[in-house]
Structure formats: structure tokens, C-alpha cells
Amino acid sequence: MIELLGILLLVQGAGGLINRLLGSSNPSWFVQLHLLPPGMHVVVSALMVAGGVALLFAERARKTRRRGSESE
């Protein structure tokens, strides 16, 4: 479940960031672009990417620790 949330944050954040940096004015499916004022789009998208990556790394580390403790 945590991996799914991490992937979702990463995809939504990266997509929103690319959408704003390329200046697309087309309607998008990135949630933060619909919920937040335009001045916050880039910052929130970057934070979502960072949060998604952090969740994915934390989950991977947790699984690695769990495997290590099972083999002992």
C-alpha cells in the first residue's frame, strides 16, 4: 500500500511539474493543478516528487530490514 502511494505521488508530482515547466495550457489530470492556485503548482509538484521518492526508498529499506531479520 505504501508503494502504491509512493508511485502515485511520484507520477502526479512529476507529471504536474513537467506540465507546468513546459507551459502546457491543455486540461490535465494532475490533481494539484486543479486544487491549488497557479503560483503553488511547481513547488507542490516538486514536493510530491520528493515525497513519493522518499516513501519508495523507505518502503524498500523496511523490506530489506525485514528480510535481514528473518534470515538470522
PyMOL Python script that loads the backbone (N, CA, C, O; Angstrom):
from pymol import cmd

cmd.read_pdbstr("""\
ATOM      1  N   MET A   1       0.822  -1.198   0.000  1.00  0.00           N
ATOM      2  CA  MET A   1       0.000   0.000   0.000  1.00  0.00           C
ATOM      3  C   MET A   1       0.864   1.258   0.000  1.00  0.00           C
ATOM      4  O   MET A   1       0.551   2.231  -0.686  1.00  0.00           O
ATOM      5  N   ILE A   2       1.949   1.237   0.769  1.00  0.00           N
ATOM      6  CA  ILE A   2       2.838   2.393   0.820  1.00  0.00           C
ATOM      7  C   ILE A   2       3.517   2.580  -0.532  1.00  0.00           C
ATOM      8  O   ILE A   2       3.716   3.711  -0.977  1.00  0.00           O
ATOM      9  N   GLU A   3       3.872   1.483  -1.183  1.00  0.00           N
ATOM     10  CA  GLU A   3       4.487   1.578  -2.513  1.00  0.00           C
ATOM     11  C   GLU A   3       3.524   2.224  -3.504  1.00  0.00           C
ATOM     12  O   GLU A   3       3.935   3.055  -4.314  1.00  0.00           O
ATOM     13  N   LEU A   4       2.276   1.859  -3.447  1.00  0.00           N
ATOM     14  CA  LEU A   4       1.276   2.430  -4.337  1.00  0.00           C
ATOM     15  C   LEU A   4       1.151   3.935  -4.115  1.00  0.00           C
ATOM     16  O   LEU A   4       1.078   4.703  -5.075  1.00  0.00           O
ATOM     17  N   LEU A   5       1.126   4.353  -2.856  1.00  0.00           N
ATOM     18  CA  LEU A   5       1.055   5.777  -2.542  1.00  0.00           C
ATOM     19  C   LEU A   5       2.302   6.508  -3.036  1.00  0.00           C
ATOM     20  O   LEU A   5       2.203   7.616  -3.563  1.00  0.00           O
ATOM     21  N   GLY A   6       3.470   5.895  -2.870  1.00  0.00           N
ATOM     22  CA  GLY A   6       4.707   6.496  -3.351  1.00  0.00           C
ATOM     23  C   GLY A   6       4.710   6.657  -4.861  1.00  0.00           C
ATOM     24  O   GLY A   6       5.118   7.698  -5.375  1.00  0.00           O
ATOM     25  N   ILE A   7       4.260   5.643  -5.570  1.00  0.00           N
ATOM     26  CA  ILE A   7       4.200   5.711  -7.030  1.00  0.00           C
ATOM     27  C   ILE A   7       3.194   6.768  -7.475  1.00  0.00           C
ATOM     28  O   ILE A   7       3.453   7.525  -8.410  1.00  0.00           O
ATOM     29  N   LEU A   8       2.059   6.816  -6.808  1.00  0.00           N
ATOM     30  CA  LEU A   8       1.039   7.806  -7.141  1.00  0.00           C
ATOM     31  C   LEU A   8       1.571   9.227  -6.944  1.00  0.00           C
ATOM     32  O   LEU A   8       1.389  10.083  -7.810  1.00  0.00           O
ATOM     33  N   LEU A   9       2.225   9.480  -5.814  1.00  0.00           N
ATOM     34  CA  LEU A   9       2.803  10.802  -5.567  1.00  0.00           C
ATOM     35  C   LEU A   9       3.867  11.134  -6.611  1.00  0.00           C
ATOM     36  O   LEU A   9       3.914  12.254  -7.120  1.00  0.00           O
ATOM     37  N   LEU A  10       4.705  10.178  -6.923  1.00  0.00           N
ATOM     38  CA  LEU A  10       5.767  10.397  -7.895  1.00  0.00           C
ATOM     39  C   LEU A  10       5.202  10.728  -9.276  1.00  0.00           C
ATOM     40  O   LEU A  10       5.660  11.670  -9.922  1.00  0.00           O
ATOM     41  N   VAL A  11       4.222   9.969  -9.727  1.00  0.00           N
ATOM     42  CA  VAL A  11       3.637  10.192 -11.052  1.00  0.00           C
ATOM     43  C   VAL A  11       2.884  11.523 -11.099  1.00  0.00           C
ATOM     44  O   VAL A  11       3.050  12.301 -12.038  1.00  0.00           O
ATOM     45  N   GLN A  12       2.061  11.779 -10.091  1.00  0.00           N
ATOM     46  CA  GLN A  12       1.303  13.036 -10.068  1.00  0.00           C
ATOM     47  C   GLN A  12       2.235  14.245  -9.983  1.00  0.00           C
ATOM     48  O   GLN A  12       2.034  15.242 -10.676  1.00  0.00           O
ATOM     49  N   GLY A  13       3.247  14.149  -9.133  1.00  0.00           N
ATOM     50  CA  GLY A  13       4.182  15.258  -8.980  1.00  0.00           C
ATOM     51  C   GLY A  13       5.013  15.499 -10.222  1.00  0.00           C
ATOM     52  O   GLY A  13       5.146  16.638 -10.670  1.00  0.00           O
ATOM     53  N   ALA A  14       5.574  14.438 -10.786  1.00  0.00           N
ATOM     54  CA  ALA A  14       6.409  14.582 -11.982  1.00  0.00           C
ATOM     55  C   ALA A  14       5.575  15.065 -13.165  1.00  0.00           C
ATOM     56  O   ALA A  14       6.016  15.925 -13.928  1.00  0.00           O
ATOM     57  N   GLY A  15       4.397  14.527 -13.316  1.00  0.00           N
ATOM     58  CA  GLY A  15       3.529  14.955 -14.407  1.00  0.00           C
ATOM     59  C   GLY A  15       3.122  16.410 -14.286  1.00  0.00           C
ATOM     60  O   GLY A  15       3.143  17.153 -15.267  1.00  0.00           O
ATOM     61  N   GLY A  16       2.753  16.812 -13.084  1.00  0.00           N
ATOM     62  CA  GLY A  16       2.383  18.208 -12.862  1.00  0.00           C
ATOM     63  C   GLY A  16       3.553  19.144 -13.077  1.00  0.00           C
ATOM     64  O   GLY A  16       3.392  20.232 -13.631  1.00  0.00           O
ATOM     65  N   LEU A  17       4.737  18.724 -12.639  1.00  0.00           N
ATOM     66  CA  LEU A  17       5.942  19.531 -12.813  1.00  0.00           C
ATOM     67  C   LEU A  17       6.275  19.691 -14.297  1.00  0.00           C
ATOM     68  O   LEU A  17       6.553  20.797 -14.758  1.00  0.00           O
ATOM     69  N   ILE A  18       6.248  18.604 -15.027  1.00  0.00           N
ATOM     70  CA  ILE A  18       6.526  18.666 -16.464  1.00  0.00           C
ATOM     71  C   ILE A  18       5.468  19.517 -17.169  1.00  0.00           C
ATOM     72  O   ILE A  18       5.793  20.320 -18.044  1.00  0.00           O
ATOM     73  N   ASN A  19       4.213  19.339 -16.789  1.00  0.00           N
ATOM     74  CA  ASN A  19       3.128  20.103 -17.387  1.00  0.00           C
ATOM     75  C   ASN A  19       3.337  21.596 -17.200  1.00  0.00           C
ATOM     76  O   ASN A  19       3.153  22.366 -18.143  1.00  0.00           O
ATOM     77  N   ARG A  20       3.717  22.018 -16.001  1.00  0.00           N
ATOM     78  CA  ARG A  20       3.917  23.446 -15.717  1.00  0.00           C
ATOM     79  C   ARG A  20       5.196  23.977 -16.339  1.00  0.00           C
ATOM     80  O   ARG A  20       5.207  25.096 -16.854  1.00  0.00           O
ATOM     81  N   LEU A  21       6.271  23.205 -16.305  1.00  0.00           N
ATOM     82  CA  LEU A  21       7.547  23.690 -16.833  1.00  0.00           C
ATOM     83  C   LEU A  21       7.514  23.815 -18.356  1.00  0.00           C
ATOM     84  O   LEU A  21       8.185  24.677 -18.922  1.00  0.00           O
ATOM     85  N   LEU A  22       6.740  22.962 -19.016  1.00  0.00           N
ATOM     86  CA  LEU A  22       6.622  23.053 -20.470  1.00  0.00           C
ATOM     87  C   LEU A  22       5.552  24.054 -20.896  1.00  0.00           C
ATOM     88  O   LEU A  22       5.395  24.336 -22.084  1.00  0.00           O
ATOM     89  N   GLY A  23       4.822  24.585 -19.925  1.00  0.00           N
ATOM     90  CA  GLY A  23       3.841  25.623 -20.208  1.00  0.00           C
ATOM     91  C   GLY A  23       2.589  25.142 -20.909  1.00  0.00           C
ATOM     92  O   GLY A  23       1.961  25.904 -21.644  1.00  0.00           O
ATOM     93  N   SER A  24       2.222  23.912 -20.701  1.00  0.00           N
ATOM     94  CA  SER A  24       1.023  23.373 -21.335  1.00  0.00           C
ATOM     95  C   SER A  24      -0.219  24.050 -20.761  1.00  0.00           C
ATOM     96  O   SER A  24      -0.375  24.166 -19.546  1.00  0.00           O
ATOM     97  N   SER A  25      -1.081  24.485 -21.640  1.00  0.00           N
ATOM     98  CA  SER A  25      -2.332  25.098 -21.186  1.00  0.00           C
ATOM     99  C   SER A  25      -3.513  24.149 -21.376  1.00  0.00           C
ATOM    100  O   SER A  25      -4.658  24.508 -21.101  1.00  0.00           O
ATOM    101  N   ASN A  26      -3.229  22.947 -21.843  1.00  0.00           N
ATOM    102  CA  ASN A  26      -4.284  21.946 -22.021  1.00  0.00           C
ATOM    103  C   ASN A  26      -4.788  21.463 -20.667  1.00  0.00           C
ATOM    104  O   ASN A  26      -4.042  21.473 -19.689  1.00  0.00           O
ATOM    105  N   PRO A  27      -6.036  21.046 -20.604  1.00  0.00           N
ATOM    106  CA  PRO A  27      -6.536  20.476 -19.349  1.00  0.00           C
ATOM    107  C   PRO A  27      -5.705  19.248 -18.967  1.00  0.00           C
ATOM    108  O   PRO A  27      -5.358  18.437 -19.826  1.00  0.00           O
ATOM    109  N   SER A  28      -5.396  19.119 -17.708  1.00  0.00           N
ATOM    110  CA  SER A  28      -4.577  17.993 -17.280  1.00  0.00           C
ATOM    111  C   SER A  28      -5.309  17.157 -16.247  1.00  0.00           C
ATOM    112  O   SER A  28      -6.332  17.577 -15.704  1.00  0.00           O
ATOM    113  N   TRP A  29      -4.782  15.978 -15.980  1.00  0.00           N
ATOM    114  CA  TRP A  29      -5.377  15.087 -14.987  1.00  0.00           C
ATOM    115  C   TRP A  29      -4.565  15.086 -13.701  1.00  0.00           C
ATOM    116  O   TRP A  29      -4.764  14.215 -12.854  1.00  0.00           O
ATOM    117  N   PHE A  30      -3.643  16.052 -13.533  1.00  0.00           N
ATOM    118  CA  PHE A  30      -2.832  16.135 -12.327  1.00  0.00           C
ATOM    119  C   PHE A  30      -3.592  16.901 -11.252  1.00  0.00           C
ATOM    120  O   PHE A  30      -3.946  18.066 -11.437  1.00  0.00           O
ATOM    121  N   VAL A  31      -3.836  16.241 -10.138  1.00  0.00           N
ATOM    122  CA  VAL A  31      -4.733  16.727  -9.092  1.00  0.00           C
ATOM    123  C   VAL A  31      -4.330  18.101  -8.567  1.00  0.00           C
ATOM    124  O   VAL A  31      -5.178  18.985  -8.444  1.00  0.00           O
ATOM    125  N   GLN A  32      -3.050  18.294  -8.258  1.00  0.00           N
ATOM    126  CA  GLN A  32      -2.617  19.541  -7.644  1.00  0.00           C
ATOM    127  C   GLN A  32      -2.843  20.737  -8.572  1.00  0.00           C
ATOM    128  O   GLN A  32      -2.986  21.860  -8.089  1.00  0.00           O
ATOM    129  N   LEU A  33      -2.878  20.530  -9.861  1.00  0.00           N
ATOM    130  CA  LEU A  33      -3.096  21.623 -10.804  1.00  0.00           C
ATOM    131  C   LEU A  33      -4.546  22.090 -10.794  1.00  0.00           C
ATOM    132  O   LEU A  33      -4.843  23.207 -11.218  1.00  0.00           O
ATOM    133  N   HIS A  34      -5.438  21.250 -10.317  1.00  0.00           N
ATOM    134  CA  HIS A  34      -6.853  21.618 -10.217  1.00  0.00           C
ATOM    135  C   HIS A  34      -7.204  22.164  -8.836  1.00  0.00           C
ATOM    136  O   HIS A  34      -8.139  22.954  -8.708  1.00  0.00           O
ATOM    137  N   LEU A  35      -6.472  21.756  -7.804  1.00  0.00           N
ATOM    138  CA  LEU A  35      -6.835  22.119  -6.435  1.00  0.00           C
ATOM    139  C   LEU A  35      -6.138  23.366  -5.904  1.00  0.00           C
ATOM    140  O   LEU A  35      -6.664  24.038  -5.016  1.00  0.00           O
ATOM    141  N   LEU A  36      -4.977  23.678  -6.431  1.00  0.00           N
ATOM    142  CA  LEU A  36      -4.162  24.743  -5.860  1.00  0.00           C
ATOM    143  C   LEU A  36      -4.079  25.952  -6.788  1.00  0.00           C
ATOM    144  O   LEU A  36      -4.282  25.836  -7.997  1.00  0.00           O
ATOM    145  N   PRO A  37      -3.775  27.124  -6.203  1.00  0.00           N
ATOM    146  CA  PRO A  37      -3.586  28.302  -7.050  1.00  0.00           C
ATOM    147  C   PRO A  37      -2.343  28.144  -7.925  1.00  0.00           C
ATOM    148  O   PRO A  37      -1.400  27.459  -7.531  1.00  0.00           O
ATOM    149  N   PRO A  38      -2.328  28.760  -9.096  1.00  0.00           N
ATOM    150  CA  PRO A  38      -1.225  28.585 -10.050  1.00  0.00           C
ATOM    151  C   PRO A  38       0.173  28.876  -9.485  1.00  0.00           C
ATOM    152  O   PRO A  38       1.141  28.247  -9.913  1.00  0.00           O
ATOM    153  N   GLY A  39       0.297  29.781  -8.567  1.00  0.00           N
ATOM    154  CA  GLY A  39       1.606  30.109  -8.016  1.00  0.00           C
ATOM    155  C   GLY A  39       2.238  28.980  -7.221  1.00  0.00           C
ATOM    156  O   GLY A  39       3.444  29.000  -6.974  1.00  0.00           O
ATOM    157  N   MET A  40       1.455  28.011  -6.822  1.00  0.00           N
ATOM    158  CA  MET A  40       1.956  26.908  -5.996  1.00  0.00           C
ATOM    159  C   MET A  40       2.198  25.630  -6.788  1.00  0.00           C
ATOM    160  O   MET A  40       2.735  24.672  -6.231  1.00  0.00           O
ATOM    161  N   HIS A  41       1.832  25.577  -8.044  1.00  0.00           N
ATOM    162  CA  HIS A  41       1.901  24.343  -8.827  1.00  0.00           C
ATOM    163  C   HIS A  41       3.294  23.719  -8.873  1.00  0.00           C
ATOM    164  O   HIS A  41       3.446  22.528  -8.603  1.00  0.00           O
ATOM    165  N   VAL A  42       4.297  24.502  -9.208  1.00  0.00           N
ATOM    166  CA  VAL A  42       5.646  23.954  -9.370  1.00  0.00           C
ATOM    167  C   VAL A  42       6.198  23.468  -8.033  1.00  0.00           C
ATOM    168  O   VAL A  42       6.771  22.382  -7.948  1.00  0.00           O
ATOM    169  N   VAL A  43       6.023  24.274  -6.994  1.00  0.00           N
ATOM    170  CA  VAL A  43       6.556  23.906  -5.674  1.00  0.00           C
ATOM    171  C   VAL A  43       5.893  22.640  -5.146  1.00  0.00           C
ATOM    172  O   VAL A  43       6.579  21.727  -4.686  1.00  0.00           O
ATOM    173  N   VAL A  44       4.586  22.578  -5.208  1.00  0.00           N
ATOM    174  CA  VAL A  44       3.869  21.409  -4.697  1.00  0.00           C
ATOM    175  C   VAL A  44       4.180  20.169  -5.532  1.00  0.00           C
ATOM    176  O   VAL A  44       4.298  19.071  -4.989  1.00  0.00           O
ATOM    177  N   SER A  45       4.311  20.335  -6.839  1.00  0.00           N
ATOM    178  CA  SER A  45       4.660  19.195  -7.689  1.00  0.00           C
ATOM    179  C   SER A  45       6.036  18.653  -7.321  1.00  0.00           C
ATOM    180  O   SER A  45       6.222  17.439  -7.238  1.00  0.00           O
ATOM    181  N   ALA A  46       6.996  19.541  -7.101  1.00  0.00           N
ATOM    182  CA  ALA A  46       8.342  19.107  -6.708  1.00  0.00           C
ATOM    183  C   ALA A  46       8.309  18.412  -5.348  1.00  0.00           C
ATOM    184  O   ALA A  46       9.000  17.414  -5.148  1.00  0.00           O
ATOM    185  N   LEU A  47       7.519  18.926  -4.419  1.00  0.00           N
ATOM    186  CA  LEU A  47       7.393  18.289  -3.107  1.00  0.00           C
ATOM    187  C   LEU A  47       6.731  16.913  -3.219  1.00  0.00           C
ATOM    188  O   LEU A  47       7.085  15.991  -2.484  1.00  0.00           O
ATOM    189  N   MET A  48       5.783  16.778  -4.126  1.00  0.00           N
ATOM    190  CA  MET A  48       5.143  15.476  -4.327  1.00  0.00           C
ATOM    191  C   MET A  48       6.138  14.460  -4.889  1.00  0.00           C
ATOM    192  O   MET A  48       6.127  13.295  -4.491  1.00  0.00           O
ATOM    193  N   VAL A  49       6.995  14.895  -5.809  1.00  0.00           N
ATOM    194  CA  VAL A  49       8.035  14.005  -6.339  1.00  0.00           C
ATOM    195  C   VAL A  49       8.957  13.565  -5.215  1.00  0.00           C
ATOM    196  O   VAL A  49       9.256  12.379  -5.079  1.00  0.00           O
ATOM    197  N   ALA A  50       9.409  14.524  -4.404  1.00  0.00           N
ATOM    198  CA  ALA A  50      10.313  14.204  -3.293  1.00  0.00           C
ATOM    199  C   ALA A  50       9.638  13.268  -2.285  1.00  0.00           C
ATOM    200  O   ALA A  50      10.262  12.325  -1.799  1.00  0.00           O
ATOM    201  N   GLY A  51       8.388  13.526  -1.979  1.00  0.00           N
ATOM    202  CA  GLY A  51       7.654  12.664  -1.052  1.00  0.00           C
ATOM    203  C   GLY A  51       7.464  11.260  -1.589  1.00  0.00           C
ATOM    204  O   GLY A  51       7.592  10.287  -0.847  1.00  0.00           O
ATOM    205  N   GLY A  52       7.160  11.146  -2.871  1.00  0.00           N
ATOM    206  CA  GLY A  52       6.994   9.833  -3.490  1.00  0.00           C
ATOM    207  C   GLY A  52       8.283   9.036  -3.481  1.00  0.00           C
ATOM    208  O   GLY A  52       8.285   7.846  -3.167  1.00  0.00           O
ATOM    209  N   VAL A  53       9.391   9.701  -3.830  1.00  0.00           N
ATOM    210  CA  VAL A  53      10.696   9.019  -3.810  1.00  0.00           C
ATOM    211  C   VAL A  53      11.048   8.597  -2.392  1.00  0.00           C
ATOM    212  O   VAL A  53      11.537   7.488  -2.178  1.00  0.00           O
ATOM    213  N   ALA A  54      10.804   9.472  -1.424  1.00  0.00           N
ATOM    214  CA  ALA A  54      11.105   9.150  -0.027  1.00  0.00           C
ATOM    215  C   ALA A  54      10.295   7.945   0.450  1.00  0.00           C
ATOM    216  O   ALA A  54      10.832   7.062   1.120  1.00  0.00           O
ATOM    217  N   LEU A  55       9.017   7.904   0.110  1.00  0.00           N
ATOM    218  CA  LEU A  55       8.184   6.759   0.501  1.00  0.00           C
ATOM    219  C   LEU A  55       8.680   5.460  -0.128  1.00  0.00           C
ATOM    220  O   LEU A  55       8.726   4.420   0.529  1.00  0.00           O
ATOM    221  N   LEU A  56       9.047   5.529  -1.397  1.00  0.00           N
ATOM    222  CA  LEU A  56       9.522   4.321  -2.075  1.00  0.00           C
ATOM    223  C   LEU A  56      10.832   3.826  -1.463  1.00  0.00           C
ATOM    224  O   LEU A  56      11.002   2.623  -1.263  1.00  0.00           O
ATOM    225  N   PHE A  57      11.754   4.734  -1.164  1.00  0.00           N
ATOM    226  CA  PHE A  57      13.015   4.326  -0.540  1.00  0.00           C
ATOM    227  C   PHE A  57      12.796   3.806   0.878  1.00  0.00           C
ATOM    228  O   PHE A  57      13.435   2.836   1.287  1.00  0.00           O
ATOM    229  N   ALA A  58      11.905   4.437   1.626  1.00  0.00           N
ATOM    230  CA  ALA A  58      11.627   3.990   2.997  1.00  0.00           C
ATOM    231  C   ALA A  58      11.006   2.596   2.996  1.00  0.00           C
ATOM    232  O   ALA A  58      11.355   1.759   3.828  1.00  0.00           O
ATOM    233  N   GLU A  59      10.104   2.351   2.082  1.00  0.00           N
ATOM    234  CA  GLU A  59       9.475   1.031   2.000  1.00  0.00           C
ATOM    235  C   GLU A  59      10.490  -0.031   1.588  1.00  0.00           C
ATOM    236  O   GLU A  59      10.476  -1.148   2.105  1.00  0.00           O
ATOM    237  N   ARG A  60      11.357   0.321   0.670  1.00  0.00           N
ATOM    238  CA  ARG A  60      12.388  -0.631   0.245  1.00  0.00           C
ATOM    239  C   ARG A  60      13.332  -0.954   1.403  1.00  0.00           C
ATOM    240  O   ARG A  60      13.701  -2.112   1.600  1.00  0.00           O
ATOM    241  N   ALA A  61      13.722   0.065   2.166  1.00  0.00           N
ATOM    242  CA  ALA A  61      14.599  -0.151   3.322  1.00  0.00           C
ATOM    243  C   ALA A  61      13.904  -1.014   4.375  1.00  0.00           C
ATOM    244  O   ALA A  61      14.527  -1.881   4.988  1.00  0.00           O
ATOM    245  N   ARG A  62      12.611  -0.769   4.578  1.00  0.00           N
ATOM    246  CA  ARG A  62      11.856  -1.560   5.553  1.00  0.00           C
ATOM    247  C   ARG A  62      11.802  -3.029   5.135  1.00  0.00           C
ATOM    248  O   ARG A  62      11.958  -3.920   5.970  1.00  0.00           O
ATOM    249  N   LYS A  63      11.584  -3.278   3.855  1.00  0.00           N
ATOM    250  CA  LYS A  63      11.536  -4.660   3.372  1.00  0.00           C
ATOM    251  C   LYS A  63      12.903  -5.329   3.484  1.00  0.00           C
ATOM    252  O   LYS A  63      12.994  -6.511   3.815  1.00  0.00           O
ATOM    253  N   THR A  64      13.954  -4.577   3.211  1.00  0.00           N
ATOM    254  CA  THR A  64      15.307  -5.121   3.320  1.00  0.00           C
ATOM    255  C   THR A  64      15.622  -5.476   4.767  1.00  0.00           C
ATOM    256  O   THR A  64      16.193  -6.534   5.031  1.00  0.00           O
ATOM    257  N   ARG A  65      15.259  -4.609   5.706  1.00  0.00           N
ATOM    258  CA  ARG A  65      15.491  -4.899   7.135  1.00  0.00           C
ATOM    259  C   ARG A  65      14.703  -6.117   7.573  1.00  0.00           C
ATOM    260  O   ARG A  65      15.206  -6.940   8.339  1.00  0.00           O
ATOM    261  N   ARG A  66      13.472  -6.241   7.096  1.00  0.00           N
ATOM    262  CA  ARG A  66      12.635  -7.368   7.486  1.00  0.00           C
ATOM    263  C   ARG A  66      13.221  -8.666   6.959  1.00  0.00           C
ATOM    264  O   ARG A  66      13.220  -9.667   7.674  1.00  0.00           O
ATOM    265  N   ARG A  67      13.723  -8.681   5.730  1.00  0.00           N
ATOM    266  CA  ARG A  67      14.338  -9.871   5.167  1.00  0.00           C
ATOM    267  C   ARG A  67      15.596 -10.245   5.938  1.00  0.00           C
ATOM    268  O   ARG A  67      15.860 -11.424   6.176  1.00  0.00           O
ATOM    269  N   GLY A  68      16.369  -9.239   6.328  1.00  0.00           N
ATOM    270  CA  GLY A  68      17.598  -9.489   7.077  1.00  0.00           C
ATOM    271  C   GLY A  68      17.326 -10.102   8.441  1.00  0.00           C
ATOM    272  O   GLY A  68      18.076 -10.972   8.884  1.00  0.00           O
ATOM    273  N   SER A  69      16.272  -9.669   9.112  1.00  0.00           N
ATOM    274  CA  SER A  69      15.962 -10.202  10.438  1.00  0.00           C
ATOM    275  C   SER A  69      15.356 -11.600  10.346  1.00  0.00           C
ATOM    276  O   SER A  69      15.472 -12.376  11.295  1.00  0.00           O
ATOM    277  N   GLU A  70      14.713 -11.941   9.230  1.00  0.00           N
ATOM    278  CA  GLU A  70      14.128 -13.275   9.070  1.00  0.00           C
ATOM    279  C   GLU A  70      15.210 -14.330   8.830  1.00  0.00           C
ATOM    280  O   GLU A  70      15.039 -15.489   9.207  1.00  0.00           O
ATOM    281  N   SER A  71      16.318 -13.936   8.206  1.00  0.00           N
ATOM    282  CA  SER A  71      17.354 -14.910   7.881  1.00  0.00           C
ATOM    283  C   SER A  71      18.252 -15.221   9.085  1.00  0.00           C
ATOM    284  O   SER A  71      19.016 -16.186   9.058  1.00  0.00           O
ATOM    285  N   GLU A  72      18.162 -14.427  10.110  1.00  0.00           N
ATOM    286  CA  GLU A  72      19.021 -14.682  11.291  1.00  0.00           C
ATOM    287  C   GLU A  72      18.431 -15.703  12.225  1.00  0.00           C
ATOM    288  O   GLU A  72      19.031 -16.020  13.252  1.00  0.00           O
TER     289      GLU A  72
END
""", "prot")
cmd.dss("prot")
cmd.show_as("cartoon", "prot")
cmd.util.cbc("prot")
cmd.orient("prot")
